Amino acid sequence: MSTFLALSSGSSAKATARPSARASTAAPGGLQLSAADIQVLSPAPPSLSELNRIACYPASTTPTALSCATRTSARTNYSETDLYPRPSHADYTYLEKHGIKVSSGGGRSSARETVGRVAAGAIAEHYLNIAYGIEIVASVSFVTRGQGAPPYGCRYALDSIGGTVACVLRNLPSGLGEPVFDKFEAKLAHAMLSILATQGFEHRDRLGVPGSQHNDAFVRRADGSLRTRTQTNWSGGVQGGITNREDVYFRVAFKPPATISQAQATAQYDGTQGSLAARGRHDPCVVPRAVPIVEAMAALVAMDLLLIQKSRQAAAGRLPSITALSAP
């Protein structure tokens, strides 16, 4: 889990015991925040329409706390899933792992879980932009075709479709990422594949060509500075797992949502054969809704690795300068 973000879920303190999402962030002290900086739930999944606006409790010496309580609940929409695990959904595997089942909404496999990520990611992105001019922009790059015009033609067919989200990080400093296990693109992949319904991660790289065409030559920057840049950025902003100041590109693939209203022949938890047609507010395609989530998780990865690199540089800065290397 991100060192910048801590997530939890549970019930609010109100007597109604409505579910809520909570998060805390270790934002650097002195970061000024307003409510507008974290109200980034649009476009949000239909299930998040149940949520109130995010409450932010910033502090100068303690983690910033975020809370978002459920406003309404429609648990009867999930009565069928008390009997049936939804095909290709986490219902069955969560029960196998934990020995207990959430009676409504899927629990941590629900899109409600992402509210804390998006809110905390907005704070991280706010800091990155102010302090370093870093920009993170995601967009829908592809939606598979179903019945009718994607994605909402599938709603009338009671079906669902998937697609991909593309993202770019601009103005990243060099040196972010670790040489072996915590490479920058590896941390991105870890973060992106933790998002619900993700099925694949692709960091921009030019495969299927010989090295003479794949290699990314260095050139002097347009301003004549000594710091070089790459000519083509075929490396996608990362070399050896470490950022090189170029833009970082990646794509995330999302599967069709598992919860559909089309009747499906399947089995109940006890093995009895039957048919399941889900009810409730469910997207026919999560891809448009996933855009702010992808941006948020990219911001959290960049924030974590930037803080690590800055702490390393600060620690090294306290050592005597090396003026010459001694012979072995």
C-alpha positions as CSV (number, residue, x, y, z in Angstrom):
1,M,0.0,0.0,0.0
2,S,1.1,3.5,-0.7
3,T,3.1,5.1,2.2
4,F,1.3,8.4,1.4
5,L,-2.2,6.9,1.7
6,A,-3.9,4.8,4.3
7,L,-7.3,3.4,3.5
8,S,-10.1,1.9,5.6
9,S,-13.8,1.2,5.3
10,G,-16.5,0.6,7.8
11,S,-19.5,2.4,9.4
12,S,-19.9,6.0,10.3
13,A,-20.5,7.1,13.8
14,K,-24.1,7.9,13.1
15,A,-26.8,5.7,14.5
16,T,-27.8,4.6,11.0
17,A,-24.5,2.8,10.8
18,R,-24.2,3.6,7.1
19,P,-21.1,2.5,5.4
20,S,-18.4,5.0,4.9
21,A,-15.0,5.3,3.2
22,R,-12.1,6.8,5.2
23,A,-8.6,7.7,4.2
24,S,-5.6,9.6,5.7
25,T,-2.7,11.1,3.8
26,A,0.8,12.0,4.9
27,A,0.9,15.2,2.9
28,P,3.8,17.5,3.6
29,G,3.1,20.2,6.2
30,G,2.1,23.6,4.8
31,L,0.2,22.3,1.8
32,Q,-2.9,24.5,1.5
33,L,-6.1,22.7,0.6
34,S,-9.6,23.7,-0.2
35,A,-12.8,21.6,-0.6
36,A,-12.5,22.1,-4.4
37,D,-9.1,20.4,-4.4
38,I,-10.6,17.1,-3.4
39,Q,-14.1,17.1,-4.9
40,V,-13.1,15.0,-7.8
41,L,-15.7,12.2,-7.9
42,S,-17.1,13.1,-11.3
43,P,-17.2,11.1,-13.4
44,A,-18.0,8.6,-10.6
45,P,-19.5,5.1,-10.7
46,P,-23.3,5.1,-10.0
47,S,-22.7,3.5,-6.6
48,L,-20.8,6.6,-5.6
49,S,-24.0,8.7,-6.1
50,E,-24.9,7.2,-2.7
51,L,-22.0,9.1,-1.1
52,N,-21.9,12.5,0.5
53,R,-19.3,15.1,-0.4
54,I,-15.9,14.3,1.0
55,A,-15.2,15.8,4.4
56,C,-11.6,16.9,4.8
57,Y,-9.9,17.5,8.1
58,P,-6.4,18.9,7.3
59,A,-3.8,19.5,10.0
60,S,-0.3,20.9,10.0
61,T,1.3,18.2,12.2
62,T,-0.9,15.1,11.7
63,P,-2.1,13.2,8.7
64,T,-4.9,14.8,6.7
65,A,-8.1,12.9,7.4
66,L,-10.8,12.3,4.7
67,S,-14.2,10.9,5.2
68,C,-17.1,10.2,2.9
69,A,-20.3,8.7,4.4
70,T,-23.0,6.8,2.5
71,R,-26.1,8.9,2.0
72,T,-28.5,6.2,0.8
73,S,-28.4,2.4,0.6
74,A,-30.4,0.0,-1.6
75,R,-29.4,-3.4,-0.1
76,T,-32.5,-5.1,-1.5
77,N,-30.9,-4.8,-4.9
78,Y,-28.4,-7.4,-3.8
79,S,-30.8,-10.0,-2.3
80,E,-30.1,-12.4,-5.2
81,T,-26.4,-12.4,-4.5
82,D,-27.1,-13.8,-1.0
83,L,-27.7,-17.0,-2.9
84,Y,-25.6,-16.6,-6.0
85,P,-22.0,-15.6,-6.4
86,R,-21.9,-13.3,-9.4
87,P,-20.0,-14.9,-12.4
88,S,-16.5,-13.5,-12.7
89,H,-17.0,-11.3,-9.6
90,A,-15.0,-11.4,-6.4
91,D,-18.0,-12.7,-4.4
92,Y,-16.9,-16.3,-4.4
93,T,-13.2,-15.7,-3.8
94,Y,-13.7,-13.2,-1.0
95,L,-15.9,-15.8,0.7
96,E,-13.3,-18.5,0.2
97,K,-10.5,-16.3,1.6
98,H,-12.2,-14.6,4.5
99,G,-15.1,-17.0,5.4
100,I,-17.6,-14.2,5.4
101,K,-19.6,-12.4,2.8
102,V,-20.7,-8.8,2.5
103,S,-24.5,-8.8,2.1
104,S,-24.7,-5.8,-0.1
105,G,-22.6,-4.0,-2.7
106,G,-19.6,-6.3,-2.8
107,G,-17.7,-4.7,0.1
108,R,-14.1,-4.0,-0.9
109,S,-14.8,-5.2,-4.4
110,S,-17.3,-2.3,-4.9
111,A,-16.4,0.9,-6.7
112,R,-17.2,2.7,-3.4
113,E,-13.7,1.6,-2.3
114,T,-12.1,3.9,-4.8
115,V,-13.4,7.1,-3.2
116,G,-10.5,7.2,-0.7
117,R,-8.0,6.6,-3.5
118,V,-9.3,9.4,-5.6
119,A,-9.6,11.9,-2.8
120,A,-6.1,11.2,-1.5
121,G,-4.7,11.1,-5.0
122,A,-6.2,14.5,-5.6
123,I,-4.1,15.9,-2.7
124,A,-1.0,14.2,-4.0
125,E,-1.6,15.6,-7.5
126,H,-2.2,19.0,-6.0
127,Y,1.2,18.9,-4.2
128,L,3.1,17.6,-7.2
129,N,1.7,20.3,-9.5
130,I,2.4,23.1,-7.0
131,A,5.9,21.9,-6.0
132,Y,7.2,20.5,-9.2
133,G,4.9,21.4,-12.0
134,I,4.0,17.8,-12.6
135,E,0.9,17.1,-14.7
136,I,-1.0,13.9,-14.7
137,V,-3.7,13.4,-17.4
138,A,-5.7,10.3,-18.2
139,S,-8.4,9.7,-20.9
140,V,-10.4,6.9,-22.4
141,S,-8.3,5.4,-25.3
142,F,-10.4,2.5,-26.4
143,V,-13.8,1.0,-25.7
144,T,-14.8,-2.4,-27.1
145,R,-17.9,-2.6,-29.2
146,G,-21.0,-4.3,-27.9
147,Q,-24.6,-4.3,-29.0
148,G,-25.4,-0.7,-30.0
149,A,-23.2,2.3,-29.7
150,P,-20.6,1.9,-26.9
151,P,-20.8,2.1,-24.0
152,Y,-24.4,2.7,-23.2
153,G,-25.9,0.7,-25.9
154,C,-25.0,-2.3,-23.7
155,R,-27.2,-0.9,-21.0
156,Y,-30.3,-1.6,-23.1
157,A,-28.9,-5.1,-23.9
158,L,-28.4,-5.7,-20.2
159,D,-24.7,-6.4,-21.0
160,S,-21.3,-4.8,-20.4
161,I,-18.1,-4.0,-22.2
162,G,-14.5,-3.2,-21.4
163,G,-11.7,-1.0,-22.8
164,T,-8.5,0.9,-21.9
165,V,-7.5,4.1,-20.2
166,A,-4.3,6.0,-21.3
167,C,-2.3,8.2,-19.0
168,V,0.7,10.5,-19.2
169,L,2.8,12.0,-16.5
170,R,4.6,15.2,-17.5
171,N,7.5,17.1,-15.9
172,L,8.6,14.3,-13.6
173,P,12.1,14.8,-12.2
174,S,14.8,12.3,-13.1
175,G,15.8,9.7,-10.5
176,L,12.4,8.4,-9.4
177,G,12.1,4.6,-9.0
178,E,14.5,2.0,-7.7
179,P,16.9,-0.2,-9.7
180,V,15.4,-3.6,-9.0
181,F,12.1,-4.4,-7.2
182,D,10.5,-1.0,-7.1
183,K,11.1,0.2,-10.6
184,F,8.9,3.2,-11.5
185,E,6.9,1.3,-14.1
186,A,6.6,-1.7,-11.7
187,K,5.1,0.5,-9.0
188,L,2.7,2.0,-11.6
189,A,1.7,-1.5,-12.6
190,H,1.2,-2.6,-9.0
191,A,-1.0,0.5,-8.4
192,M,-3.0,0.2,-11.5
193,L,-3.7,-3.5,-11.2
194,S,-5.0,-2.9,-7.7
195,I,-7.9,-1.0,-9.2
196,L,-11.2,-2.9,-9.6
197,A,-11.8,-4.7,-12.9
198,T,-8.3,-4.1,-14.3
199,Q,-6.9,-6.8,-16.5
200,G,-3.7,-5.5,-18.0
201,F,-1.0,-2.8,-17.8
202,E,1.2,-1.6,-20.7
203,H,4.1,0.8,-20.2
204,R,4.9,2.6,-23.4
205,D,7.8,0.8,-25.1
206,R,8.5,-0.1,-28.7
207,L,8.5,-3.8,-29.0
208,G,9.0,-5.9,-32.2
209,V,11.7,-3.8,-33.7
210,P,15.5,-4.3,-33.7
211,G,17.7,-2.4,-31.2
212,S,18.9,0.1,-33.8
213,Q,15.3,1.3,-34.1
214,H,14.3,0.8,-30.5
215,N,17.3,2.7,-28.9
216,D,16.5,6.2,-27.7
217,A,19.4,8.6,-28.6
218,F,20.3,11.5,-26.3
219,V,20.3,15.0,-27.6
220,R,21.0,18.5,-26.1
221,R,17.9,20.3,-24.9
222,A,16.5,23.1,-26.9
223,D,17.6,25.7,-24.3
224,G,21.2,24.6,-24.7
225,S,21.4,23.2,-21.2
226,L,23.9,20.5,-20.4
227,R,21.2,18.1,-19.2
228,T,20.3,15.9,-22.1
229,R,17.0,14.6,-23.2
230,T,16.0,11.7,-25.5
231,Q,15.3,12.1,-29.1
232,T,12.2,9.9,-29.5
233,N,11.2,8.8,-25.9
234,W,10.6,5.2,-27.1
235,S,11.6,4.3,-23.5
236,G,8.4,6.0,-22.3
237,G,10.2,8.2,-19.7
238,V,11.7,5.3,-17.8
239,Q,15.1,3.6,-18.2
240,G,16.3,0.9,-15.9
241,G,13.3,1.5,-13.8
242,I,14.2,5.1,-13.1
243,T,12.6,8.2,-14.6
244,N,14.7,10.3,-17.1
245,R,12.7,13.6,-17.2
246,E,10.7,12.6,-20.3
247,D,7.0,12.0,-20.3
248,V,5.8,8.7,-18.8
249,Y,3.1,7.0,-20.8
250,F,1.1,3.9,-19.9
251,R,-2.3,2.2,-20.6
252,V,-4.6,0.2,-18.3
253,A,-7.0,-2.4,-19.6
254,F,-10.4,-2.9,-17.9
255,K,-12.6,-5.9,-18.3
256,P,-16.4,-5.8,-18.8
257,P,-18.1,-5.3,-15.5
258,A,-19.1,-8.6,-14.0
259,T,-22.5,-7.4,-12.6
260,I,-25.0,-7.4,-15.4
261,S,-28.8,-7.5,-15.5
262,Q,-28.9,-10.1,-18.2
263,A,-30.0,-13.5,-16.9
264,Q,-27.1,-15.9,-16.6
265,A,-27.3,-19.6,-16.0
266,T,-25.0,-20.2,-13.0
267,A,-24.9,-22.0,-9.6
268,Q,-25.7,-20.9,-6.1
269,Y,-23.2,-21.1,-3.3
270,D,-24.6,-24.6,-2.4
271,G,-24.2,-25.8,-5.9
272,T,-27.9,-25.6,-6.9
273,Q,-28.2,-24.6,-10.5
274,G,-30.3,-21.6,-11.3
275,S,-30.4,-18.2,-13.1
276,L,-29.0,-14.8,-11.9
277,A,-30.1,-11.4,-13.2
278,A,-28.5,-8.7,-11.1
279,R,-30.4,-5.6,-10.1
280,G,-29.2,-2.1,-9.0
281,R,-27.0,0.7,-10.3
282,H,-24.3,-0.9,-12.4
283,D,-22.2,0.6,-15.2
284,P,-22.3,-1.1,-18.6
285,C,-18.6,0.1,-18.9
286,V,-16.3,1.3,-16.2
287,V,-13.7,2.8,-18.5
288,P,-15.0,6.4,-18.5
289,R,-15.5,6.2,-14.7
290,A,-11.9,4.9,-14.2
291,V,-10.2,7.9,-15.6
292,P,-9.9,9.9,-12.3
293,I,-9.0,6.6,-10.4
294,V,-6.0,6.0,-12.8
295,E,-4.9,9.6,-12.4
296,A,-5.1,9.3,-8.6
297,M,-3.1,6.1,-8.4
298,A,-0.5,7.5,-10.7
299,A,-0.2,10.6,-8.5
300,L,0.2,8.4,-5.4
301,V,3.0,6.4,-7.0
302,A,4.8,9.5,-8.1
303,M,4.4,11.1,-4.7
304,D,5.7,8.1,-2.9
305,L,8.8,7.7,-5.1
306,L,9.5,11.4,-5.1
307,L,9.4,11.5,-1.3
308,I,11.8,8.5,-1.2
309,Q,14.2,10.1,-3.6
310,K,14.1,13.4,-1.8
311,S,14.8,11.7,1.5
312,R,17.7,9.9,0.0
313,Q,19.2,13.1,-1.4
314,A,18.7,14.9,1.9
315,A,20.5,12.0,3.7
316,A,23.4,12.0,1.2
317,G,23.6,15.8,1.5
318,R,24.7,15.5,5.1
319,L,27.8,13.5,4.1
320,P,31.2,15.1,3.3
321,S,31.6,15.9,-0.4
322,I,33.6,13.3,-2.4
323,T,36.3,15.1,-4.3
324,A,38.3,12.1,-5.5
325,L,37.9,8.4,-5.6
326,S,40.5,6.4,-3.8
327,A,42.3,3.5,-5.5
328,P,41.1,0.0,-4.4
